[in-house]
Amino acid sequence: INAEYMGFNILMPRESSWEVMNHLGDLGCVHFVDQNPEESFFTRPFAANIKRCEELESRLRFVEMEMKKFKTPIFKCDDPKRFLEALRIFLDSRKKSDNTYFAEIEAELGERIRAFNEQLRYYNNLVTKHNELIECRAVLENNSGFIHSMFNRIGGGMEGIPNVLDAPSMMPTSGLAMMAGTINKEDSLRFKRMVFRAVSYTHLTLPTIYSV
């Protein structure tokens, strides 16, 4: 089937361009042809508006990505035509220019993004502290026998811990007494060498590496 396309040059006031383009978009039968393909994007009349749309789209993609990360349900419109009809009724009821609604969406989304980022920062801090507590617990559990034997040797059992803290003379006066912590398994050999050199090769029991 051969189809003929008719070209038109549309002239419109800048103040009415938003409404005119919205109505043409609702028709779904208009194709726009770039009459100045060699012109730079930044010098075009509506470049700033396109940039605003791209920035807003980027923020929405960020929210969508975080929702997927937290497995939050995402509900999308399954009937764009009904949505556009409802949007047109809403915009007409505002008694304002359509482009002002876009500015309101920008401001509202900006506030929500700031609040979300703040909550996300608190969440990440809690996750970090939770992981640190898990590591500390694993260190204590894996080294409980050594810690008990040390306090039995210097303070008469775990109940003697306060006395040890109040009597520094009972602790070694110099050198490395005890070390506990977490380290990546692939770094264990390098860590042993570092400790071995730090204590001048004397009176050293090489650290035991536990898998956690």
C-alpha positions as CSV (number, residue, x, y, z in Angstrom):
1,I,0.0,0.0,0.0
2,N,1.4,3.3,-1.0
3,A,0.8,6.0,1.5
4,E,1.2,9.7,0.9
5,Y,2.5,12.0,3.6
6,M,1.7,15.6,3.7
7,G,4.1,18.0,5.3
8,F,3.1,21.1,7.3
9,N,5.0,23.8,9.0
10,I,3.3,24.6,12.3
11,L,3.8,28.1,13.8
12,M,2.6,28.6,17.4
13,P,3.1,31.0,20.2
14,R,5.8,29.8,22.6
15,E,3.4,30.2,25.5
16,S,1.0,27.7,23.9
17,S,3.6,25.2,22.6
18,W,3.2,22.8,25.6
19,E,-0.6,22.5,25.2
20,V,-0.4,22.2,21.4
21,M,2.2,19.5,21.5
22,N,0.3,17.6,24.1
23,H,-2.9,17.6,21.9
24,L,-0.9,16.5,18.8
25,G,0.6,13.7,20.9
26,D,-2.8,12.6,22.0
27,L,-3.9,12.2,18.3
28,G,-1.2,9.7,17.6
29,C,-1.1,10.4,13.9
30,V,1.6,13.1,13.6
31,H,5.2,12.4,12.8
32,F,7.7,15.2,13.4
33,V,10.6,15.7,11.0
34,D,13.7,17.6,12.0
35,Q,14.1,20.4,9.6
36,N,17.5,21.4,10.9
37,P,19.5,18.2,11.5
38,E,22.8,20.0,11.4
39,E,21.9,22.4,14.2
40,S,23.5,21.7,17.6
41,F,21.2,20.3,20.3
42,F,22.2,23.0,22.7
43,T,21.1,25.8,20.5
44,R,17.6,24.5,19.9
45,P,14.7,26.4,21.4
46,F,13.5,23.6,23.7
47,A,16.8,22.0,24.6
48,A,16.4,23.0,28.3
49,N,13.0,21.3,28.5
50,I,14.4,18.1,27.0
51,K,17.3,18.2,29.4
52,R,14.8,18.5,32.3
53,C,12.9,15.5,31.0
54,E,16.1,13.4,30.8
55,E,17.1,14.4,34.4
56,L,13.6,13.5,35.7
57,E,13.8,10.2,33.9
58,S,17.2,9.5,35.4
59,R,15.8,10.1,38.9
60,L,12.9,7.7,38.2
61,R,15.2,5.0,37.0
62,F,17.2,5.4,40.2
63,V,14.0,4.9,42.3
64,E,13.0,1.9,40.2
65,M,16.5,0.3,40.6
66,E,16.3,0.7,44.4
67,M,12.8,-0.7,44.5
68,K,14.0,-3.8,42.6
69,K,16.9,-4.1,45.0
70,F,14.5,-4.1,48.0
71,K,12.1,-6.3,46.1
72,T,9.3,-3.7,46.3
73,P,6.4,-4.3,43.9
74,I,6.3,-1.9,40.9
75,F,2.9,-1.2,39.4
76,K,2.9,0.1,35.8
77,C,0.1,1.5,33.8
78,D,-1.5,-1.2,31.5
79,D,-3.7,1.2,29.6
80,P,-1.9,4.3,28.4
81,K,-4.9,5.7,26.6
82,R,-7.0,5.7,29.8
83,F,-4.1,7.2,31.7
84,L,-3.8,10.1,29.2
85,E,-7.5,10.7,29.3
86,A,-7.4,10.9,33.2
87,L,-4.4,13.1,33.0
88,R,-6.1,15.5,30.6
89,I,-9.1,15.8,32.9
90,F,-6.8,16.5,35.9
91,L,-4.8,19.1,34.0
92,D,-7.9,20.9,32.8
93,S,-9.3,21.0,36.4
94,R,-6.1,22.8,37.6
95,K,-6.9,25.9,35.7
96,K,-3.2,26.4,35.2
97,S,-0.8,26.0,32.3
98,D,0.3,22.4,31.7
99,N,4.0,23.1,32.0
100,T,3.5,24.2,35.6
101,Y,2.5,20.7,36.5
102,F,5.8,19.4,35.2
103,A,7.5,21.9,37.5
104,E,5.5,20.6,40.4
105,I,6.4,17.0,39.6
106,E,10.1,18.0,39.5
107,A,9.9,19.7,42.9
108,E,8.0,16.9,44.6
109,L,10.2,14.2,43.2
110,G,13.3,16.2,44.3
111,E,12.0,16.3,47.9
112,R,11.2,12.6,47.9
113,I,14.6,11.7,46.4
114,R,16.3,13.7,49.2
115,A,14.3,12.0,51.9
116,F,14.9,8.6,50.3
117,N,18.6,9.2,50.1
118,E,18.7,10.1,53.8
119,Q,16.8,6.9,54.7
120,L,19.1,4.9,52.5
121,R,22.2,6.3,54.2
122,Y,20.7,5.4,57.6
123,Y,20.0,1.9,56.3
124,N,23.5,1.4,54.9
125,N,25.0,2.6,58.3
126,L,22.8,0.1,60.1
127,V,23.9,-2.7,57.8
128,T,27.5,-1.8,58.3
129,K,27.2,-1.8,62.1
130,H,25.3,-5.1,61.9
131,N,28.1,-6.7,59.9
132,E,30.7,-5.4,62.3
133,L,28.8,-7.0,65.2
134,I,28.7,-10.3,63.4
135,E,32.4,-10.1,62.8
136,C,33.1,-9.3,66.4
137,R,30.9,-12.2,67.6
138,A,32.7,-14.6,65.2
139,V,36.1,-13.4,66.5
140,L,35.0,-13.9,70.1
141,E,33.5,-17.4,69.4
142,N,36.5,-18.6,67.5
143,N,39.0,-17.3,70.1
144,S,37.0,-18.0,73.2
145,G,39.4,-20.8,74.3
146,F,42.5,-18.6,73.9
147,I,40.8,-15.7,75.8
148,H,39.7,-18.0,78.7
149,S,43.2,-19.5,79.0
150,M,44.8,-16.0,79.0
151,F,42.6,-14.7,81.8
152,N,42.9,-17.9,83.8
153,R,46.7,-17.4,83.6
154,I,46.7,-13.7,84.7
155,G,43.5,-13.1,86.6
156,G,41.9,-16.3,87.9
157,G,39.2,-16.8,85.3
158,M,36.8,-14.6,83.4
159,E,35.4,-13.2,86.6
160,G,38.8,-11.6,87.2
161,I,38.6,-9.3,84.2
162,P,37.8,-6.2,86.3
163,N,40.8,-6.9,88.5
164,V,43.0,-7.2,85.5
165,L,41.8,-3.9,84.1
166,D,42.4,-2.2,87.5
167,A,45.9,-3.7,87.8
168,P,47.9,-2.8,84.7
169,S,51.1,-4.4,86.3
170,M,49.5,-7.8,85.7
171,M,49.5,-7.3,82.0
172,P,52.7,-7.5,79.8
173,T,54.7,-4.2,80.0
174,S,55.8,-4.3,76.3
175,G,55.3,-6.2,73.1
176,L,52.3,-7.7,71.5
177,A,50.1,-9.5,74.0
178,M,47.0,-10.5,72.0
179,M,45.4,-9.8,68.7
180,A,41.9,-10.6,67.4
181,G,40.1,-9.4,64.4
182,T,38.8,-10.3,60.9
183,I,40.8,-10.4,57.7
184,N,40.2,-11.7,54.2
185,K,41.3,-15.3,53.8
186,E,43.6,-14.5,50.8
187,D,45.5,-12.0,53.0
188,S,46.2,-14.3,55.9
189,L,49.7,-15.3,54.8
190,R,50.8,-11.7,54.3
191,F,49.3,-10.8,57.7
192,K,51.3,-13.6,59.4
193,R,54.5,-12.3,57.9
194,M,53.7,-8.7,59.0
195,V,53.1,-9.8,62.6
196,F,56.2,-12.0,62.6
197,R,58.4,-9.0,61.6
198,A,56.7,-6.6,63.9
199,V,57.6,-8.5,67.1
200,S,61.3,-9.0,66.1
201,Y,60.9,-12.8,65.5
202,T,60.8,-13.5,69.3
203,H,58.2,-14.9,71.7
204,L,55.6,-15.2,69.0
205,T,52.8,-17.7,68.4
206,L,51.7,-17.3,64.9
207,P,48.0,-16.2,64.7
208,T,45.4,-18.9,63.9
209,I,43.2,-18.0,61.0
210,Y,39.6,-19.2,61.3
211,S,37.1,-19.4,58.4
212,V,34.0,-17.3,59.2
